[in-house]
Amino acid sequence: MINAALSLLTTGQTRDDLILTKKATEQVKLINRWLTGMLQVKKNRGLAAKIINRSPVLFYGRPGNEKITTATLIGKDTNRPVYNVDLAKLVSKYIGETEKNLDKLFDTAGKKDWILFFDEADALFGKRTDIKDAHDRYANLDIAYLMHRIENYPGLVLLSSNKKSNIDDAFTRRLQTIIHFPIKKKID
C-alpha cells in the first residue's frame, strides 16, 4: 500500500539552476547542514543532543517557483532519496488502518533515511472547522496522528503550500522552518 502512495522525485537540475532569494538560499543551506550533521549523529550517538531537529519544514509560494525542485536538490545534495507522498492513497475508511499505513510509511522512511515531501499541505493542515459528524472526528484524528508522526520523524519532512495563510495556526507553530518562495526573475 505505501509503494502506491510514493513517487521518487528526481531532477537533472543543479543548485545553479535555482532562482531563490538570498534568504531562501540561506535557509536551504541550513537544512543541508542539518542533514549532513545527521550523518555524524549516526556515527556518533553522543552528538544527537547537540543537533536541533529541522523537521518539519514548510515551503510556500505561488505555483511554479521552485518548491519541488528545491526539495529534490536537497536530496541530491545530501545523497538522500526524496519521495512525494500521496496521502490519499494511505487513508482508509476503516478505523485504525490509516494509522497503520502511516506507521509503515514513517518506519520504512526512517530506516532508509528518506526525505518525505507532502505537496498541497494546506489540504492536509488547513484551517480547522467544527466537527459536524463522526467522519469529521475521524478525519481530525487521522490528521492529528499524521502531525504527531511528522513531528517525531528523525529525518526531514518537507511540506509545500501555495499560501501559508491557509495552514492551521496550531500546525504552523509546530514548524521548525518556513521558507517563502516568491517569484524571482533571474538576472542575466
HULIN-V32911 format. One record per residue. RES is the residue in one letter. SS is DSSP state (A for helix, B for strand, O for the rest). PSI is psi in radians with two decimals (NA if undefined). BURIAL is + if it has 24 or more other C-alpha atoms within 12 Angstrom, else -. Layout:
res->[RES | RES]
ss->[SS | SS]
psi->[PSI | PSI]
burial->[BURIAL | BURIAL]
This chain:
res->[M | I | N | A | A | L | S | L | L | T | T | G | Q | T | R | D | D | L | I | L | T | K | K | A | T | E | Q | V | K | L | I | N | R | W | L | T | G | M | L | Q | V | K | K | N | R | G | L | A | A | K | I | I | N | R | S | P | V | L | F | Y | G | R | P | G | N | E | K | I | T | T | A | T | L | I | G | K | D | T | N | R | P | V | Y | N | V | D | L | A | K | L | V | S | K | Y | I | G | E | T | E | K | N | L | D | K | L | F | D | T | A | G | K | K | D | W | I | L | F | F | D | E | A | D | A | L | F | G | K | R | T | D | I | K | D | A | H | D | R | Y | A | N | L | D | I | A | Y | L | M | H | R | I | E | N | Y | P | G | L | V | L | L | S | S | N | K | K | S | N | I | D | D | A | F | T | R | R | L | Q | T | I | I | H | F | P | I | K | K | K | I | D]
ss->[O | A | A | A | A | B | B | B | B | O | O | O | O | O | A | A | A | O | O | O | O | A | A | A | A | A | A | A | A | A | A | A | A | A | A | A | A | A | A | A | A | A | A | O | A | A | A | A | A | A | O | O | O | O | O | O | B | B | B | B | O | O | O | O | O | O | A | A | A | A | A | A | A | A | A | A | A | A | O | O | O | B | B | B | B | O | A | A | A | O | O | O | O | O | O | O | A | A | A | A | A | A | A | A | A | A | A | A | A | A | A | A | O | O | B | B | B | B | O | O | A | A | A | A | A | B | O | O | O | O | O | O | O | A | A | A | A | A | A | A | A | A | A | A | A | A | A | A | A | A | A | O | O | O | O | O | B | B | B | B | B | O | O | A | A | A | B | O | A | A | A | A | O | O | O | O | B | B | B | B | O | O | O | O | O | O | O | O]
psi->[-0.71 | -0.53 | -0.66 | -0.39 | -0.08 | 2.46 | 2.24 | 2.26 | 2.27 | 2.81 | 2.62 | -0.04 | 2.87 | 3.03 | -0.58 | -0.38 | -0.28 | 2.53 | 1.58 | 2.76 | 2.86 | -0.76 | -0.81 | -0.69 | -0.77 | -0.71 | -0.70 | -0.70 | -0.68 | -0.69 | -0.77 | -0.71 | -0.69 | -0.81 | -0.68 | -0.69 | -0.55 | -0.53 | -0.69 | -0.63 | -0.74 | -0.55 | -0.58 | 1.66 | -0.36 | -0.35 | -0.25 | -0.71 | -0.34 | -0.22 | 2.18 | 2.35 | 2.22 | 0.20 | 2.49 | 2.78 | 2.39 | 2.21 | 2.22 | 2.60 | 3.01 | 2.72 | 2.60 | 0.41 | 0.75 | 0.15 | -0.88 | -0.71 | -0.74 | -0.77 | -0.79 | -0.69 | -0.54 | -0.78 | -0.77 | -0.77 | -0.47 | 0.18 | 0.80 | 2.42 | 2.52 | 2.15 | 2.24 | 2.24 | 2.14 | 1.64 | -0.52 | -0.49 | -0.13 | -0.34 | 2.37 | 2.60 | -0.22 | 2.30 | 2.26 | -0.33 | -0.64 | -0.78 | -0.71 | -0.75 | -0.74 | -0.71 | -0.80 | -0.75 | -0.96 | -0.60 | -0.80 | -0.82 | -0.70 | -0.71 | -0.57 | 0.03 | 0.77 | 2.68 | 2.26 | 2.31 | 2.12 | 1.88 | 2.73 | 0.84 | -0.44 | -0.43 | -0.55 | -0.79 | 0.65 | 3.02 | 2.30 | 2.61 | 3.03 | 2.61 | 2.14 | -0.41 | 3.13 | -0.59 | -0.78 | -0.71 | -0.81 | -0.61 | -0.74 | -0.65 | -0.73 | -0.76 | -0.71 | -0.71 | -0.73 | -0.78 | -0.76 | -0.79 | -0.68 | -0.81 | -0.54 | 0.09 | 2.26 | -0.20 | -2.69 | 2.27 | 2.18 | 2.30 | 2.52 | 2.45 | 2.66 | -0.53 | 2.09 | -0.59 | -0.28 | -0.21 | 2.41 | 2.36 | -0.68 | -0.65 | -0.66 | -0.67 | -0.39 | -0.18 | 2.40 | -0.63 | 2.40 | 2.12 | 2.14 | 2.35 | 1.39 | 2.76 | 2.22 | 2.34 | 2.39 | 2.32 | 2.16 | NA]
burial->[- | + | - | - | - | + | - | + | + | - | - | - | - | - | - | - | - | + | + | + | - | - | - | + | + | - | + | + | + | + | + | + | - | + | + | + | + | + | - | - | - | - | - | - | - | - | - | - | - | - | + | - | + | + | + | + | + | + | + | + | + | - | - | - | + | + | + | + | + | + | + | + | + | + | + | + | + | + | - | + | + | + | + | + | + | + | + | + | - | + | + | - | - | - | - | - | - | + | + | - | + | + | + | - | + | + | - | - | + | + | - | - | + | + | + | + | + | + | + | + | + | + | - | + | + | - | - | - | - | - | - | - | - | - | - | - | - | - | + | + | - | + | + | - | + | + | + | - | + | + | + | - | + | + | + | + | + | + | + | + | + | + | + | + | - | - | + | + | - | - | + | + | - | - | + | + | + | + | + | + | + | - | - | - | - | - | - | -]
